[in-house]
Each structure stands twice: as structure tokens, then as C-alpha cells.
Amino acid sequence: MKRYKKLTLLHSNDLHGDFFSEENGEQTIGGASRLSGYVSKVREEEDNVIYAIAGDMFRGNVIDAEYKGISTIEIMNMISPDVVTIGNHETDYGLSHLLFLEKCARFPIINANLFIKTNKSRLFKPYHIIEIDGMKILFIGIVTESVLANTKNEGLIGTFVDINEACEEVGRICNTYNAIDIDYTVLLTHIGYEEDKKLASMLDPAWGVDVIIGGHSHTFIEKPEVINDILIVQAGVGTDQIGRFDLEIDTQNNCTHKWKWECISINDKTCPRDLKLEELINTYKGETDLKYGRVITRLNRELTHPDRYRETELGDLFADILKQSLALDIMLLGSGSIRLEKMGPIVTVQDLMEVFPYDDSIHMVKVTGEQLKRMLLYMLRDEAFQGEHTEFYQLSEGLHVTYNGKMKKIEEFTFEGRDIKNEDVFKLGLQKFHFNNVEEGFGISLKELEKNDKSKIVATSCRDVLEEYLSNNQHLDSIVEENQRLILKNIK
């Protein structure tokens, strides 16, 4: 038997319904059609090819939202990945719907750490073994703890939220299946790049993990990180690129002998189109264009949201609309709920749905000045600016905060021009997700906040509020520098 064998391992993560290509100068980049074309091209050119996806196929496109992921599964069926793990956004339409979508998929979906609390039964198959050219390649799926936040209303569903427990689970699976002569082991994770590095450092070398393909943090890398002899990779976000390993596997010692990794640009010069897939996507697009092509407003100019960990033009606009429309003192809008980097100047219903896909209710809670400062200090902790995937919020007009990262303190803290006192009380708006997970987002318990007053729902659909306001107000603008709410000093 030949000792060294070649394997081409392609990988994507956080596709987020990025079905359509875009013009970038003289190139056309991205899109599901060319992604599929590249995967097919490599499958034709190379002998041993596996294509894996590390979570978050869903969300980001009105086609996905309209059909609650069914359209995305059909599109992915045509691309035909060999193995997929779930990400946090796979649960956005509910776990029962995800289990239905799994039945629609013609590819294996794996996850080792979602389970039913009462009997510890897993919801998904935890691993998948691919046999190719006499080799056995073991894939194990691990998902981010954010899934637990998304499923707090599903009382019988739990997950391992601690990386130590995830590490132990990987060990159990590897110990069980190493006996059948696994040649190569790949973790498909959705826990973020920094957590991937922590996990790699904790894994016992005897378990034989060779590669971690990650997602969730949308990290672009120039070369793989190597920790504990484990190669760690991620391929950014969307369909503009794909990761590619060209591996030589030592089947005697069950490890990597040689490797080459690169991030391949998906563009019209390197990737052929998949015309059959385009037909399917355009069929869905035709339906959604008819329903959601209506123009609702014209902004004064294109507004942007380039960084979720900074105040942005779109963040200010949306937070202000919700504050004004719902008679709140302060709206703290989840920065990650704005999913695209720009909107306008012409805004259709479809544009709004794709920029702001999460149609939560809005909960109003009462907070004191002391509690609000504590919440904002938690939001502004170092992890938010060091590549870790933490929650961050856009502030509504009237609230002004100056934070010194070196001193770890808030230097200015005012509301409508006056200093905020500890005993001041404010009506604060939070989206349902952030209300349900206030401890994870702000480091404060809901029980403590509700001692001030009972919370209440002030809107059942934040997107309805945004659409109504935008429809009745044309030529809106939002210039951060003119009315900056969050000033960050000495942030590395």
C-alpha cells in the first residue's frame, strides 16, 4: 500500500447566502455560480478532493429569508459539499426547522455538541468518515456557544458552551474511532479563530487531530496558524474566496507529511460559471424581486457599516429611528444585526431585509445610570478589540460616551448634555435576542434590571418600525463625525 497519498481539501465558512457576484474594478468576483464552478473544476483536475463547510450557510440574503433556508439547501445541494457543520445562524429559523432542513440536504450535516438535556441524545451525527483512495478521513463538528443564546427558548436543547467540554468531546470521538485506522482527522468548528487556537493548544496529540477548519469570526488569514502540530485555517466570509489545502498524507503515521495552503479568489478569470445553478438562483430571485422590489426611501447618500466594533452611519440611523419611534430614552442596537457594509441611496424592501435580516421584537427595560455604565464597560472590554467575537452595540442620539482603553475607564458619560448620575433612570430598548442574553452581552442579569421595573415589549417587529419610518422620511443622512456618541481613545 502506498504510504504517502495526496488529498485536496477545499473549505468555506460563513457563506451567509452570498449567492450573487459583484463587480470589483475589471473583475467579477464571488457568487455561488463561480464558487460551484471552481469546486467542480478542482474535482475534475485532481483525484482526491473533499469540499467542507464550517457553518453559517444561512442568512444575509432575502432569498434565504423568504424560504427559511430551503432555497439555500437546494442551492448547496447543487454545489454538493462533502460535509458541513452547523453554525449559529443555522438555528435562526428554530431547531425543529433546522432538523427539517437536514432532511432536505443531500450532504451530511454534523455536530458533536448539541443535545437533548433530558437524555443527552445528540441532535446530529457528531462525525462523518469519508473514504477516499483507501484513506479514512474523520470530520468532527463543533459549534459556537452562541447557539445556546439563540435557543434559550428551546428548554430541552443544550450545548457544551465551555471549550474544555468541547475538547473532551473531541477526545471521546477520536478515541472511539482511531481504532478503525483513521488516516486523517479534521475538526469543522464554528467557534471563532481565537477560540480555535485555544482549542488546538488543549487537544491531546494522541487524539490525532490534524486540521481545524473554522468559522464564525470571519477571519481572513495569509497562512495557517500551527499550534500543537495542528493546522488552523479560516476563509473569511462569503463566496469571494475559498480555502484550499493540497496535502500529502502519511498513511502509516496518520498525519500530515507535506502541505500547501492558499486562499483562492473566486472570480471570472479563475472560476467557470455553473449555469444550471444560476438558473435555480434566478428562479428564486424572480420571485423575491416581485415581492420585495418596492422602493421605500431614498437616503441622502450611501450610508455605511464597515466595522461592528465602532460607531457607524447605519448603526446611528437605525438606533435613532427605533429610539424616536418607540419613545425610548436610549436604544442599544446590536451591531451584528446589521449584516451588510452599506445601504442606499435607493433603498428597497429587499435592501432593508438584507441589511437588517433579524426581525426581533423590542423590549424596554429600566436601567439606572450606574447599571448603564457597568453595561457599557463590559461591552468595551479588551476582547471586543482583540479579534474575539463579542457583542457590541450602536448608541442612539443623546447618549455620549468617551472610553479610554488604556485606563479601562469611561471618561465622559452624558445624556442630552448633562452628566449621568448613578441614580438616574432610563427607558432602554433592546432587541429580543439581546434582552434574552443580557448577561452575555452586558455582564448584568435580567433579574437585577427587573428590580427597577418590569420589562415590556414595545414593538413586535423592529423591521416594521424601520420600514415605516424610512417610508415616511426621505433624504435621511447620518454623519458620525457631526454627532459622535462613542469616542474610543487608546484602543489597540
C-alpha positions as CSV (number, residue, x, y, z in Angstrom):
1,M,0.0,0.0,0.0
2,K,1.3,3.4,-0.9
3,R,2.4,5.3,2.2
4,Y,2.0,8.9,1.1
5,K,-1.2,10.0,-0.6
6,K,-2.5,13.3,-1.9
7,L,-5.7,15.0,-0.8
8,T,-7.1,18.3,-1.9
9,L,-9.2,19.8,0.9
10,L,-11.4,22.8,-0.1
11,H,-13.2,24.7,2.6
12,S,-15.6,27.6,3.0
13,N,-17.3,29.2,6.1
14,D,-19.9,31.9,6.7
15,L,-21.3,31.9,3.2
16,H,-24.4,33.8,4.6
17,G,-26.5,33.5,1.4
18,D,-23.8,35.3,-0.7
19,F,-25.3,33.9,-3.9
20,F,-24.5,36.8,-6.3
21,S,-21.3,38.0,-7.9
22,E,-20.2,41.7,-7.7
23,E,-18.1,43.9,-9.9
24,N,-14.8,44.9,-8.5
25,G,-12.9,47.1,-10.9
26,E,-12.2,45.0,-14.0
27,Q,-13.1,41.7,-12.3
28,T,-16.3,40.0,-11.4
29,I,-15.9,38.3,-8.0
30,G,-17.8,35.8,-5.9
31,G,-21.2,34.3,-6.2
32,A,-22.5,30.8,-5.8
33,S,-22.3,30.1,-9.5
34,R,-18.5,30.6,-9.7
35,L,-17.9,29.0,-6.3
36,S,-19.6,25.9,-7.6
37,G,-17.7,26.2,-10.9
38,Y,-14.4,26.3,-9.0
39,V,-15.2,23.3,-6.9
40,S,-16.3,21.3,-9.9
41,K,-13.1,22.4,-11.8
42,V,-10.9,21.1,-9.0
43,R,-12.9,17.9,-8.7
44,E,-12.2,17.3,-12.4
45,E,-8.5,18.2,-12.2
46,E,-7.5,16.4,-9.0
47,D,-8.0,12.8,-7.9
48,N,-8.9,13.1,-4.2
49,V,-11.0,16.1,-3.5
50,I,-13.1,17.0,-0.4
51,Y,-15.1,20.2,0.0
52,A,-16.1,21.1,3.6
53,I,-18.1,24.0,5.0
54,A,-17.6,25.2,8.6
55,G,-21.1,26.6,9.3
56,D,-23.4,29.6,8.6
57,M,-24.7,28.8,5.1
58,F,-27.8,30.8,6.1
59,R,-28.8,34.4,6.5
60,G,-27.7,37.6,4.6
61,N,-29.9,37.2,1.5
62,V,-33.7,37.9,1.1
63,I,-33.9,34.6,-0.9
64,D,-32.7,32.7,2.2
65,A,-35.1,34.6,4.5
66,E,-38.1,34.2,2.2
67,Y,-37.8,30.5,2.0
68,K,-36.4,30.0,5.6
69,G,-33.3,28.3,4.4
70,I,-35.0,25.8,2.0
71,S,-33.7,27.7,-1.0
72,T,-30.2,27.7,0.5
73,I,-30.2,24.0,1.0
74,E,-31.3,23.5,-2.6
75,I,-28.5,25.7,-3.8
76,M,-26.0,23.9,-1.6
77,N,-27.3,20.6,-2.9
78,M,-26.2,21.6,-6.4
79,I,-22.7,22.7,-5.1
80,S,-22.6,19.4,-3.3
81,P,-20.2,19.8,-0.4
82,D,-18.9,16.5,1.1
83,V,-19.5,17.5,4.7
84,V,-20.9,20.5,6.6
85,T,-21.1,21.5,10.2
86,I,-23.7,23.9,11.6
87,G,-23.1,27.5,12.7
88,N,-25.0,29.7,15.0
89,H,-27.2,31.1,12.1
90,E,-28.3,27.6,11.1
91,T,-30.6,27.8,14.2
92,D,-32.2,31.2,13.3
93,Y,-35.4,29.6,12.0
94,G,-35.7,27.3,15.0
95,L,-34.1,24.0,15.8
96,S,-37.1,22.0,14.7
97,H,-36.9,23.7,11.3
98,L,-33.2,23.0,11.1
99,L,-33.9,19.3,11.7
100,F,-36.3,19.5,8.7
101,L,-33.7,21.3,6.6
102,E,-31.2,18.5,7.4
103,K,-33.6,16.0,5.8
104,C,-33.7,18.2,2.7
105,A,-29.9,18.2,2.4
106,R,-28.2,15.7,0.2
107,F,-24.9,16.1,2.1
108,P,-24.1,15.2,5.7
109,I,-24.5,17.8,8.4
110,I,-22.5,17.0,11.6
111,N,-22.4,18.4,15.1
112,A,-21.0,16.8,18.2
113,N,-22.3,19.1,20.9
114,L,-26.0,19.9,20.5
115,F,-28.0,17.5,22.6
116,I,-31.4,17.0,24.3
117,K,-30.9,17.8,28.0
118,T,-33.1,15.0,29.4
119,N,-31.3,12.0,28.0
120,K,-28.1,13.6,26.5
121,S,-29.1,12.3,23.0
122,R,-27.3,14.3,20.3
123,L,-29.4,16.1,17.7
124,F,-27.0,15.4,14.9
125,K,-24.5,12.8,13.9
126,P,-21.3,14.0,15.6
127,Y,-18.8,12.9,12.9
128,H,-18.5,11.8,9.3
129,I,-15.9,9.5,7.9
130,I,-15.0,9.9,4.2
131,E,-13.3,7.0,2.5
132,I,-11.2,8.1,-0.5
133,D,-8.3,6.4,-2.3
134,G,-8.1,3.9,0.6
135,M,-7.8,6.6,3.2
136,K,-10.3,7.3,6.0
137,I,-10.8,11.0,6.8
138,L,-12.6,11.7,10.0
139,F,-14.6,15.0,10.3
140,I,-16.0,16.2,13.7
141,G,-18.3,19.2,14.0
142,I,-18.2,21.7,16.9
143,V,-20.4,24.8,17.1
144,T,-20.1,28.2,18.8
145,E,-21.7,28.8,22.2
146,S,-23.8,31.5,20.5
147,V,-26.2,28.6,19.5
148,L,-27.2,28.3,23.2
149,A,-28.0,32.0,23.1
150,N,-30.2,31.6,20.0
151,T,-32.0,28.6,21.5
152,K,-32.8,29.8,25.0
153,N,-36.5,29.5,24.3
154,E,-36.0,25.8,23.5
155,G,-35.8,24.5,27.0
156,L,-34.9,20.9,26.2
157,I,-31.9,21.8,24.0
158,G,-28.5,22.2,25.4
159,T,-24.9,22.5,24.2
160,F,-21.4,22.3,25.6
161,V,-20.6,26.0,26.0
162,D,-17.2,25.6,27.6
163,I,-14.2,25.0,25.4
164,N,-12.9,22.4,27.9
165,E,-16.0,20.4,27.4
166,A,-15.7,20.7,23.6
167,C,-12.1,19.5,23.9
168,E,-13.3,16.4,25.9
169,E,-15.9,15.6,23.4
170,V,-13.4,15.7,20.6
171,G,-11.2,13.3,22.6
172,R,-14.1,10.9,23.1
173,I,-14.9,10.7,19.4
174,C,-11.2,10.4,18.4
175,N,-10.6,7.7,21.0
176,T,-13.6,5.8,19.7
177,Y,-12.8,5.8,16.0
178,N,-9.0,5.8,16.0
179,A,-9.3,2.0,16.4
180,I,-10.6,1.7,12.8
181,D,-7.4,3.2,11.4
182,I,-8.4,6.8,10.7
183,D,-5.7,8.3,8.4
184,Y,-6.5,12.0,9.0
185,T,-8.7,14.0,11.4
186,V,-10.3,17.3,10.7
187,L,-12.3,19.5,13.1
188,L,-15.0,21.6,11.4
189,T,-15.6,24.3,14.1
190,H,-17.8,27.4,14.4
191,I,-16.3,29.0,17.5
192,G,-14.1,31.8,16.1
193,Y,-10.4,32.0,15.2
194,E,-9.1,32.8,18.6
195,E,-11.1,30.0,20.2
196,D,-9.8,27.6,17.5
197,K,-6.3,28.4,18.6
198,K,-7.2,27.8,22.3
199,L,-8.8,24.5,21.4
200,A,-5.8,23.4,19.4
201,S,-3.5,24.0,22.3
202,M,-5.7,21.9,24.6
203,L,-6.1,18.8,22.3
204,D,-4.0,15.7,23.2
205,P,-1.7,14.9,20.3
206,A,-2.6,11.2,20.8
207,W,-6.1,12.0,19.5
208,G,-4.6,12.7,16.1
209,V,-6.3,15.9,15.1
210,D,-4.5,17.3,12.1
211,V,-6.5,20.3,10.9
212,I,-9.0,22.8,12.3
213,I,-11.2,24.4,9.7
214,G,-13.1,27.2,11.4
215,G,-15.7,29.9,11.0
216,H,-17.8,32.5,12.9
217,S,-15.2,35.2,13.3
218,H,-15.0,35.9,9.5
219,T,-11.2,35.9,9.7
220,F,-9.0,36.4,6.7
221,I,-5.6,34.8,7.0
222,E,-2.4,34.8,4.9
223,K,-1.2,31.5,6.1
224,P,-2.4,28.8,8.5
225,E,-1.6,29.0,12.2
226,V,0.2,25.9,13.5
227,I,-0.4,25.1,17.2
228,N,0.3,21.7,18.7
229,D,1.1,20.5,15.2
230,I,-2.5,21.3,14.1
231,L,-3.1,23.5,11.1
232,I,-5.7,26.1,11.7
233,V,-7.5,27.9,8.9
234,Q,-10.5,30.0,8.0
235,A,-11.6,31.6,4.7
236,G,-13.1,35.0,5.6
237,V,-16.8,35.4,4.8
238,G,-19.0,34.9,1.7
239,T,-18.2,33.5,-1.7
240,D,-15.5,35.8,-2.8
241,Q,-12.8,33.3,-1.8
242,I,-12.3,29.6,-0.9
243,G,-9.6,28.0,1.2
244,R,-7.5,25.2,-0.5
245,F,-5.2,22.7,1.1
246,D,-3.0,20.5,-1.1
247,L,-2.0,17.8,1.3
248,E,0.3,14.8,1.3
249,I,-0.9,12.4,4.0
250,D,1.4,9.9,5.7
251,T,-1.0,6.9,6.0
252,Q,1.5,5.0,8.1
253,N,1.7,7.6,10.9
254,N,-1.7,9.1,10.2
255,C,-0.5,12.7,9.9
256,T,0.4,15.5,7.5
257,H,3.6,14.8,5.6
258,K,3.5,17.9,3.3
259,W,1.1,20.7,2.9
260,K,0.4,23.8,0.9
261,W,-2.5,26.2,1.7
262,E,-3.8,29.2,-0.2
263,C,-6.9,31.4,-0.3
264,I,-8.2,31.3,-3.8
265,S,-10.1,34.3,-5.2
266,I,-13.4,33.3,-6.8
267,N,-13.5,35.5,-10.0
268,D,-14.3,35.4,-13.6
269,K,-10.7,34.8,-14.6
270,T,-10.1,31.7,-12.5
271,C,-13.6,30.2,-11.9
272,P,-16.1,29.0,-14.6
273,R,-19.8,29.6,-14.0
274,D,-22.3,26.9,-13.1
275,L,-25.1,27.8,-15.5
276,K,-27.6,25.2,-14.1
277,L,-27.1,26.7,-10.6
278,E,-27.6,30.2,-11.9
279,E,-31.0,29.1,-13.4
280,L,-32.1,27.9,-9.9
281,I,-30.9,31.1,-8.2
282,N,-32.6,33.3,-10.8
283,T,-35.8,31.5,-10.4
284,Y,-35.8,32.3,-6.7
285,K,-34.6,35.9,-7.4
286,G,-37.5,36.5,-9.8
287,E,-40.0,35.6,-7.1
288,T,-38.4,37.7,-4.4
289,D,-37.9,40.7,-6.8
290,L,-41.6,40.8,-7.4
291,K,-42.4,40.7,-3.7
292,Y,-39.6,42.9,-2.3
293,G,-38.5,45.2,-5.1
294,R,-40.6,48.1,-3.9
295,V,-38.6,51.3,-3.2
296,I,-39.2,52.5,0.4
297,T,-36.9,55.5,0.6
298,R,-34.1,57.5,-0.9
299,L,-31.3,58.4,1.5
300,N,-29.2,61.5,1.0
301,R,-26.3,59.3,0.1
302,E,-24.9,55.7,0.6
303,L,-24.6,55.0,4.4
304,T,-22.0,52.5,5.7
305,H,-21.4,50.0,8.5
306,P,-17.7,49.0,7.9
307,D,-16.9,47.7,11.4
308,R,-19.2,46.2,14.0
309,Y,-16.8,47.3,16.8
310,R,-17.2,51.0,16.1
311,E,-19.9,53.6,15.8
312,T,-21.2,53.6,12.2
313,E,-23.5,55.6,10.0
314,L,-26.1,52.9,9.6
315,G,-25.9,52.0,13.3
316,D,-26.6,55.6,14.3
317,L,-29.5,55.8,11.8
318,F,-31.2,52.6,12.9
319,A,-30.7,53.2,16.6
320,D,-32.2,56.7,16.3
321,I,-35.2,55.5,14.4
322,L,-36.0,52.9,17.0
323,K,-35.5,55.4,19.9
324,Q,-37.7,58.1,18.3
325,S,-40.4,55.8,17.1
326,L,-40.8,53.9,20.4
327,A,-40.4,56.8,22.8
328,L,-37.3,55.4,24.4
329,D,-34.6,57.3,26.2
330,I,-31.8,55.1,24.8
331,M,-31.7,52.4,22.2
332,L,-28.7,50.0,22.2
333,L,-28.8,48.3,18.8
334,G,-26.9,45.0,18.4
335,S,-24.1,45.9,15.9
336,G,-24.0,42.4,14.5
337,S,-27.7,42.7,13.4
338,I,-26.5,45.0,10.6
339,R,-25.2,42.4,8.2
340,L,-24.0,44.4,5.2
341,E,-21.5,47.2,5.0
342,K,-23.6,49.7,3.1
343,M,-27.1,50.7,2.1
344,G,-28.6,53.3,-0.2
345,P,-29.1,55.8,-1.6
346,I,-32.1,54.0,-3.1
347,V,-33.5,51.5,-0.5
348,T,-35.9,48.8,-1.5
349,V,-37.7,46.4,0.9
350,Q,-35.2,43.8,-0.2
351,D,-32.3,46.0,0.6
352,L,-33.6,46.6,4.2
353,M,-34.2,42.9,4.7
354,E,-30.7,42.0,3.6
355,V,-29.0,44.8,5.6
356,F,-31.2,44.1,8.7
357,P,-32.4,40.4,8.5
358,Y,-33.2,39.9,12.1
359,D,-36.8,40.9,12.8
360,D,-36.9,40.7,16.6
361,S,-39.3,42.4,19.0
362,I,-38.0,45.3,21.1
363,H,-38.1,45.0,24.9
364,M,-38.0,48.1,27.1
365,V,-36.2,47.8,30.4
366,K,-35.4,50.4,33.1
367,V,-31.8,50.9,33.9
368,T,-30.0,53.2,36.4
369,G,-27.0,55.4,35.4
370,E,-24.8,53.1,37.4
371,Q,-26.1,50.0,35.7
372,L,-25.8,51.5,32.3
373,K,-22.1,52.5,32.9
374,R,-21.4,49.0,34.0
375,M,-23.1,47.5,30.9
376,L,-21.1,49.7,28.6
377,L,-17.8,49.0,30.3
378,Y,-18.5,45.3,29.8
379,M,-19.2,45.9,26.1
380,L,-15.9,47.8,25.8
381,R,-13.7,45.2,27.4
382,D,-10.4,44.4,25.7
383,E,-11.8,41.2,24.0
384,A,-14.0,43.4,21.7
385,F,-10.9,44.9,20.1
386,Q,-8.6,41.8,20.1
387,G,-10.3,39.6,17.5
388,E,-12.7,37.8,19.8
389,H,-16.3,37.5,18.8
390,T,-18.1,39.6,21.5
391,E,-21.4,41.6,21.4
392,F,-21.2,45.3,20.6
393,Y,-23.8,48.0,20.4
394,Q,-24.7,51.1,18.4
395,L,-25.8,54.0,20.6
396,S,-28.8,56.3,20.0
397,E,-28.7,60.0,19.9
398,G,-28.4,61.8,23.2
399,L,-26.1,59.4,24.9
400,H,-22.4,60.3,24.7
401,V,-19.6,58.1,25.9
402,T,-15.8,58.6,25.8
403,Y,-13.8,55.5,26.7
404,N,-10.1,55.3,27.4
405,G,-8.9,51.8,26.5
406,K,-5.5,52.3,28.2
407,M,-7.1,53.4,31.5
408,K,-10.1,51.0,31.2
409,K,-12.5,53.7,32.2
410,I,-15.3,55.9,30.9
411,E,-14.0,59.5,30.9
412,E,-17.2,61.2,29.7
413,F,-20.7,59.9,30.3
414,T,-23.6,62.3,29.5
415,F,-27.2,62.2,28.3
416,E,-28.6,65.2,26.4
417,G,-25.7,67.3,27.5
418,R,-25.6,66.6,31.3
419,D,-23.6,64.2,33.3
420,I,-25.3,60.9,34.1
421,K,-25.7,60.2,37.8
422,N,-25.8,56.8,39.3
423,E,-29.4,57.2,40.4
424,D,-30.7,58.4,37.1
425,V,-33.2,56.0,35.4
426,F,-33.6,55.5,31.7
427,K,-36.0,53.6,29.4
428,L,-33.7,51.4,27.5
429,G,-34.6,49.5,24.3
430,L,-33.1,46.1,23.5
431,Q,-33.8,43.6,20.7
432,K,-35.3,40.3,21.8
433,F,-32.0,38.4,21.3
434,H,-30.0,40.8,23.4
435,F,-32.8,41.0,26.0
436,N,-32.8,37.2,26.3
437,N,-29.0,37.2,26.5
438,V,-28.4,40.4,28.5
439,E,-25.8,38.7,30.8
440,E,-23.7,37.5,27.9
441,G,-23.9,40.9,26.1
442,F,-23.6,43.3,29.1
443,G,-22.4,41.3,32.1
444,I,-25.6,42.0,34.1
445,S,-28.5,39.8,34.9
446,L,-32.1,40.4,33.8
447,K,-33.2,39.8,37.4
448,E,-31.2,42.8,38.5
449,L,-32.6,45.0,35.8
450,E,-36.2,44.0,36.5
451,K,-35.9,45.1,40.1
452,N,-36.1,48.6,38.7
453,D,-39.4,47.9,36.9
454,K,-41.0,45.1,34.9
455,S,-39.8,44.9,31.3
456,K,-42.3,45.1,28.5
457,I,-42.4,44.6,24.7
458,V,-42.8,48.0,22.9
459,A,-42.7,46.6,19.4
460,T,-43.2,43.1,18.0
461,S,-41.2,43.9,14.8
462,C,-38.2,46.2,14.7
463,R,-38.0,45.9,10.9
464,D,-41.6,47.1,10.7
465,V,-40.7,50.2,12.7
466,L,-37.6,50.9,10.4
467,E,-39.6,50.4,7.2
468,E,-42.4,52.6,8.3
469,Y,-40.1,55.4,9.4
470,L,-38.0,55.2,6.2
471,S,-41.1,55.2,4.0
472,N,-42.2,58.5,5.6
473,N,-38.9,60.2,5.7
474,Q,-36.9,60.8,2.6
475,H,-33.3,62.0,2.1
476,L,-32.2,61.0,5.6
477,D,-28.5,61.2,6.4
478,S,-26.2,60.1,9.3
479,I,-22.8,61.7,9.7
480,V,-20.9,60.1,12.6
481,E,-18.5,63.0,13.0
482,E,-21.2,65.6,13.4
483,N,-22.9,63.9,16.4
484,Q,-20.5,61.2,17.6
485,R,-21.9,59.1,20.5
486,L,-19.0,56.8,21.2
487,I,-15.4,58.1,21.3
488,L,-12.7,55.4,21.7
489,K,-9.3,56.5,22.9
490,N,-6.1,54.4,23.1
491,I,-7.7,51.3,21.6
492,K,-5.0,49.0,20.1
